[in-house]
């Protein structure tokens, strides 16, 4: 008997696109590494290395790889939904939708719920005992920030069926429509000064990138033998990069592709046309690497590594900030000197900090990885409207929690979510209720 990873790796069918699995792991790993590197912690608080050394901001054009993750998501969602459609009884679109939501969100939401509950209880105990100041309070605010990604991804899953139908009817035209809508939003925002319109690009930009995954699932990003297969990815990468550079050089867009403290315009929050073009260049670039990566992943050891990493990737993503801030907290508690960010001493200390943060993340993954294991397949039955309500509540809950954090629980600290004040307890309640509704709606008896 081999290990579970070895058994799973050896059972992989030849038809599986292994490169997609590698991209999923690599994009999350790049985000984790980027967060660890950008944190500039001093005894006075946490800053951003890119603000301390603006010359490093071009690195975000390589390290801001969330578009790749959402692109991979579109590919996987298209395959999953079509598979369920083939199994459905006639006239059960609602059932398929409910089963699809539950199947796609289980490995995302189960580890997320555990993370939310563990940190919620810890935050309450800390504040009841009179803590919550200094780095501890900052940690309570920061650890939930990556949950914005969970919310965006959840929306992509929820919108997959209608957007997939648009893709099947219009192909590249569906992508062009979303990209054009993103451009129109920026024109209304920057040229006409229309208030609040920019928030529409949370949908248009990220769903456009997601739509590229549908095109890949149908083999429309690159087709044919030899160099012809590289033509479209090369055009996508080159066109996206040139346009992004032109927008940053001539327009109101900042150089950094991640949010910066105090900036008047961010490419990330809300997303801009420049970030969409950045996403196009990244998608094209990773598609150009597809063939050599496939040869690498044909090697058993390389594929086993990807399989093992995929099994814990979401857990590691959720807990990596906890590990990083834990390392800094221990250093402060032990009076280990924290050099000024970007100095020679700071850079010399960086490898050790990263190694300890990675080790602590591994410990947290070992403790919580069981919640990322896939559950048994659900029946292709369920209640679509109930699943949609659950997805909406979960989306609002995790986005609200990413904004308000766990600091100030006892004081009723709030943050604005779509112009509505939300507290951490309310956000947690919405998240849990929504998840339970998705679970309930996606279950049923029938074909397994």
C-alpha positions in Angstrom: 0.0 0.0 0.0 1.3 3.4 -0.9 0.6 6.8 0.5 -2.7 8.5 -0.3 -0.8 11.0 -2.4 1.0 8.4 -4.4 -2.2 6.4 -4.9 -4.1 9.5 -6.1 -1.2 10.5 -8.4 -1.0 7.1 -9.9 -4.7 7.0 -10.5 -4.7 10.2 -12.5 -6.2 9.6 -15.9 -4.2 10.5 -19.0 -6.9 12.9 -20.1 -6.5 15.2 -17.0 -4.9 18.6 -17.7 -2.2 18.5 -15.1 -0.9 22.0 -15.9 -4.1 23.5 -14.5 -3.4 21.9 -11.2 0.1 23.3 -11.2 -1.2 26.8 -12.0 -3.6 26.6 -9.1 -0.8 25.7 -6.6 1.8 28.1 -8.1 -0.6 31.1 -8.1 -1.5 30.6 -4.5 2.1 30.0 -3.5 3.1 33.3 -5.3 0.4 35.2 -3.3 1.7 33.7 0.0 5.3 34.6 -0.9 4.3 38.1 -2.0 2.5 38.7 1.3 5.4 37.5 3.3 7.9 39.6 1.4 5.8 42.8 1.4 5.2 42.9 5.1 7.4 45.5 6.7 6.9 45.1 10.4 8.4 47.3 13.0 7.7 47.8 16.7 5.4 50.6 15.6 3.2 48.6 13.2 3.0 46.9 9.9 3.9 48.7 6.6 4.3 47.8 3.0 7.8 47.2 1.6 6.6 48.5 -1.8 5.8 51.8 -0.2 9.2 51.9 1.5 11.0 51.0 -1.8 8.8 52.2 -4.7 11.4 50.9 -7.1 10.2 47.3 -6.3 6.7 48.0 -7.5 7.3 46.5 -11.0 7.7 43.1 -9.3 4.0 43.2 -8.8 3.6 42.6 -12.5 5.0 39.1 -11.8 3.8 38.5 -8.2 0.2 39.7 -8.7 -1.1 36.3 -10.0 -4.6 36.2 -8.7 -5.8 36.6 -12.4 -4.2 33.2 -13.1 -6.1 31.6 -10.2 -9.4 33.0 -11.4 -8.6 31.9 -15.0 -7.9 28.3 -13.8 -11.2 28.5 -11.9 -13.1 29.3 -15.1 -11.6 26.2 -16.7 -12.5 23.9 -13.8 -16.0 25.4 -13.4 -16.8 24.8 -17.1 -15.8 21.2 -16.9 -17.6 20.5 -13.6 -20.9 22.1 -14.6 -20.9 20.3 -18.0 -20.2 17.0 -16.3 -23.2 17.5 -14.0 -25.4 18.5 -16.9 -24.7 15.2 -18.6 -25.9 13.4 -15.4 -29.0 15.4 -14.7 -32.6 14.2 -15.2 -34.5 16.2 -17.8 -36.0 19.4 -16.5 -33.8 19.7 -13.3 -31.7 22.7 -14.0 -32.2 24.0 -10.5 -31.0 20.7 -9.1 -27.9 20.8 -11.2 -27.2 24.3 -10.1 -27.5 23.5 -6.4 -25.3 20.4 -6.8 -22.8 22.4 -8.7 -22.5 25.1 -6.1 -22.1 22.5 -3.3 -19.5 20.5 -5.2 -17.4 23.5 -6.2 -17.6 25.3 -2.8 -17.1 22.4 -0.4 -13.3 22.5 -0.5 -13.3 26.2 -0.5 -15.8 26.9 2.3 -15.2 24.1 4.8 -11.6 25.2 5.6 -12.8 28.8 5.5 -15.6 28.2 8.1 -13.0 26.5 10.4 -10.7 29.5 10.0 -13.5 32.0 10.7 -14.7 30.1 13.8 -11.2 29.5 15.3 -10.2 33.1 14.9 -13.6 34.3 16.1 -13.3 32.4 19.3 -9.6 33.4 19.8 -10.4 37.1 19.2 -13.3 37.0 21.7 -11.1 35.4 24.3 -8.2 37.8 23.7 -10.5 40.8 24.1 -12.4 39.5 27.1 -9.0 39.1 28.8 -8.1 42.7 28.1 -5.8 42.1 25.1 -6.1 43.4 21.6 -3.6 46.2 21.6 -0.4 46.6 19.5 0.5 43.8 17.1 -2.2 41.6 18.5 -4.9 44.1 17.6 -3.3 44.6 14.2 -3.3 40.9 13.7 -7.0 40.6 14.5 -7.7 43.2 11.8 -5.3 41.8 9.2 -5.8 38.0 9.3 -9.2 38.2 7.6 -8.2 40.4 4.7 -7.4 37.5 2.3 -11.1 36.5 2.6 -11.9 39.0 -0.2 -10.5 36.4 -2.6 -12.9 33.8 -1.2 -15.8 36.2 -1.9 -14.8 36.9 -5.5 -14.2 33.3 -6.2 -17.6 32.4 -4.7 -19.3 34.9 -7.1 -17.5 33.3 -10.0 -18.9 29.9 -9.1 -22.4 31.3 -8.6 -22.4 33.1 -12.1 -20.8 30.2 -14.0 -24.0 28.7 -15.5 -25.4 31.9 -17.1 -21.9 33.1 -18.2 -21.1 29.6 -19.6 -24.3 29.8 -21.7 -23.1 33.2 -23.0 -19.7 31.8 -23.8 -21.3 28.8 -25.7 -23.4 31.3 -27.8 -20.9 34.1 -28.4 -17.4 32.7 -27.6 -14.8 35.5 -27.6 -17.7 37.9 -27.9 -18.8 37.2 -24.4 -15.3 38.0 -23.1 -15.2 41.1 -25.2 -18.5 42.3 -23.8 -17.2 42.0 -20.2 -13.9 43.6 -21.1 -15.7 46.4 -22.9 -18.0 46.9 -19.8 -14.8 47.2 -17.6 -13.4 49.8 -20.0 -16.7 51.8 -20.0 -16.7 51.8 -16.2 -13.2 53.3 -16.1 -14.3 56.0 -18.6 -17.3 56.9 -16.5 -15.1 56.9 -13.4 -12.1 58.9 -14.5 -13.5 61.0 -17.4 -17.0 61.6 -16.3 -16.5 61.4 -12.5 -19.6 59.2 -12.0 -19.6 58.3 -8.3 -19.5 54.6 -7.1 -19.5 53.2 -10.7 -16.0 51.8 -10.1 -17.4 49.1 -7.9 -19.0 47.4 -10.9 -15.5 46.4 -12.0 -15.3 43.9 -9.1 -17.6 41.9 -11.4 -16.6 43.0 -14.9 -12.8 42.6 -14.5 -12.7 39.4 -12.6 -15.5 37.7 -14.6 -13.7 38.6 -17.8 -10.6 36.8 -16.6 -12.8 33.9 -15.5 -14.3 33.8 -19.0 -10.9 33.2 -20.4 -11.0 29.9 -18.5 -14.1 28.9 -20.5 -12.2 29.6 -23.7 -9.4 27.4 -22.6 -11.7 24.6 -21.7 -12.9 24.7 -25.3 -9.4 24.8 -26.7 -9.9 28.3 -28.0 -6.8 30.0 -26.5 -4.4 28.0 -28.6 -5.1 25.3 -31.3 -3.2 23.4 -33.9 0.3 21.9 -34.0 3.6 23.6 -33.5 3.9 27.3 -33.6 0.2 27.9 -34.5 -0.7 26.8 -31.0 1.4 29.6 -29.6 0.1 32.4 -31.8 -3.0 33.3 -29.8 -1.3 33.1 -26.3 1.5 35.2 -27.7 -0.9 37.8 -28.9 -2.8 37.8 -25.6 0.4 38.2 -23.6 2.0 40.8 -25.9 -1.2 42.8 -26.3 -2.1 42.7 -22.7 1.4 43.8 -21.6 1.6 46.6 -24.1 -1.8 47.9 -23.3 -1.2 47.7 -19.5 2.1 49.6 -19.9 0.4 52.3 -22.0 -2.5 52.7 -19.5 -0.1 53.1 -16.6 2.2 55.5 -18.6 -0.6 57.7 -19.9 -3.6 57.2 -17.7 -4.5 57.6 -14.0 -3.5 54.1 -13.2 -0.7 53.4 -10.6 2.3 51.3 -11.4 1.7 48.7 -8.6 -0.7 45.9 -9.5 -1.5 45.5 -5.7 -3.1 47.9 -3.4 -0.8 50.5 -1.8 -1.4 52.4 1.5 -2.7 55.9 1.0 -3.0 55.8 -2.8 -5.9 57.7 -4.3 -6.3 55.2 -7.1 -5.8 51.4 -6.7 -5.6 48.9 -9.5 -7.0 46.3 -7.1 -9.8 47.8 -5.0 -11.8 48.2 -7.1 -10.1 46.5 -10.1 -9.3 48.6 -13.1 -8.9 48.1 -16.9 -5.1 48.2 -16.3 -5.4 45.1 -14.0 -7.5 43.3 -16.6 -4.8 43.9 -19.2 -2.3 42.7 -16.7 -4.4 39.6 -16.3 -4.4 39.1 -20.1 -0.6 39.2 -20.2 -0.3 36.7 -17.4 -2.8 34.3 -18.9 -1.0 34.5 -22.3 2.4 34.0 -20.6 1.3 30.9 -18.7 -0.2 29.4 -21.8 3.1 29.9 -23.6 4.7 27.7 -20.9 2.0 24.9 -21.3 4.0 22.4 -23.4 7.3 22.4 -21.3 5.2 22.3 -18.1 3.3 19.3 -19.4 6.5 17.4 -20.0 7.7 18.2 -16.5 4.4 17.0 -15.0 4.6 13.7 -16.8 7.4 12.8 -14.4 5.9 10.9 -11.4 7.8 12.8 -8.7 6.8 16.2 -10.0 3.2 15.2 -10.4 3.1 13.8 -6.8 4.4 17.1 -5.5 1.6 19.0 -7.3 -1.1 16.5 -6.0 0.2 16.9 -2.4 0.3 20.7 -2.6 -3.2 20.8 -4.2 -4.6 18.9 -1.2 -3.6 21.6 1.2 -3.3 24.8 -0.9 -6.5 26.5 0.4 -5.6 25.7 4.0 -2.1 27.2 3.6 -3.6 30.3 1.9 -6.0 30.9 4.8 -3.4 30.5 7.6 -0.3 32.0 6.0 -0.9 35.5 7.4 -1.5 34.0 10.9 1.9 32.3 10.6 3.7 35.4 9.4 2.3 37.6 12.1 3.0 34.9 14.6 6.7 35.0 13.7 6.8 38.7 14.1 5.0 38.5 17.4 7.4 35.9 18.7 10.3 38.1 17.6 8.9 41.1 19.5 8.2 39.0 22.6 11.7 37.6 22.6 13.2 41.1 22.0 14.7 40.0 18.7 15.8 43.2 16.9 13.6 44.2 13.9 15.7 46.1 11.5 14.3 49.0 9.5 12.6 47.6 6.4 14.7 47.4 3.2 18.0 47.9 5.0 20.8 45.5 4.6 20.1 44.0 8.0 16.4 43.6 7.1 17.3 41.7 3.9 19.8 39.5 5.7 17.1 38.5 8.2 14.5 37.8 5.5 15.4 34.2 4.6 15.2 33.2 8.3 11.8 34.9 8.7 10.5 33.2 5.6 11.7 29.8 6.7 10.1 30.1 10.1 6.9 31.4 8.6 6.8 28.4 6.2 7.5 26.0 9.1 4.7 27.5 11.2 2.3 27.4 8.2 3.2 23.7 7.8 2.2 23.2 11.4 -1.1 25.0 10.9 -1.8 23.0 7.7 -1.1 19.7 9.6 -3.7 20.8 12.2 -6.4 21.9 9.8 -5.8 20.0 6.5 -8.5 17.5 7.2 -11.2 20.1 6.5 -10.0 20.5 3.0 -10.5 16.8 2.1 -13.2 16.4 -0.5 -16.6 15.1 0.8 -18.5 12.3 -1.0 -20.1 13.3 -4.2 -23.6 14.8 -3.9 -26.6 13.7 -5.8 -27.5 15.7 -8.9 -30.5 17.0 -7.1 -31.2 20.0 -5.0 -32.9 23.3 -4.7 -31.4 26.0 -6.9 -33.0 29.2 -5.4 -32.0 28.1 -1.9 -28.5 27.4 -3.1 -28.3 30.9 -4.7 -29.5 32.5 -1.5 -26.9 30.6 0.5 -24.2 31.7 -2.0 -25.3 35.3 -1.7 -25.2 35.3 2.1 -21.8 33.6 2.2 -20.4 36.1 -0.4 -21.6 39.1 1.7 -20.4 37.5 4.9 -16.9 36.8 3.8 -16.5 40.1 2.1 -17.8 41.9 5.2 -15.4 40.0 7.4 -12.5 40.7 5.1 -13.2 44.4 5.7 -14.1 44.6 9.4 -11.7 42.0 10.8 -12.0 40.6 14.3 -10.6 43.6 16.2 -13.1 45.7 18.3 -15.5 42.8 18.7 -16.7 44.1 22.2 -16.9 47.7 20.9 -19.1 46.8 17.9 -16.5 47.9 15.3 -18.1 48.2 11.9 -17.0 48.5 8.2 -19.1 49.6 5.2 -20.2 46.7 2.9 -22.0 48.2 -0.1 -22.9 51.3 2.0 -24.3 49.2 4.9 -22.4 49.0 8.2 -21.5 45.5 9.1 -20.0 44.1 12.3 -17.8 40.9 12.6 -20.5 38.9 14.4 -23.0 39.8 11.7 -20.5 38.9 9.0 -19.8 35.5 10.7 -23.5 34.8 11.0 -24.1 35.5 7.3 -21.2 33.3 6.3 -22.3 30.4 8.4 -25.9 30.6 7.5 -25.1 30.9 3.8 -22.8 27.9 3.9 -25.4 25.8 5.6 -28.0 26.8 3.0 -25.6 25.8 0.2 -24.9 22.4 1.9 -28.6 21.8 2.4 -29.7 22.9 -1.0 -27.1 20.8 -2.8 -28.0 17.5 -1.2 -30.6 15.1 -2.4 -31.3 11.5 -3.4 -30.8 10.3 -6.9 -28.0 9.7 -9.3 -24.5 9.6 -7.7 
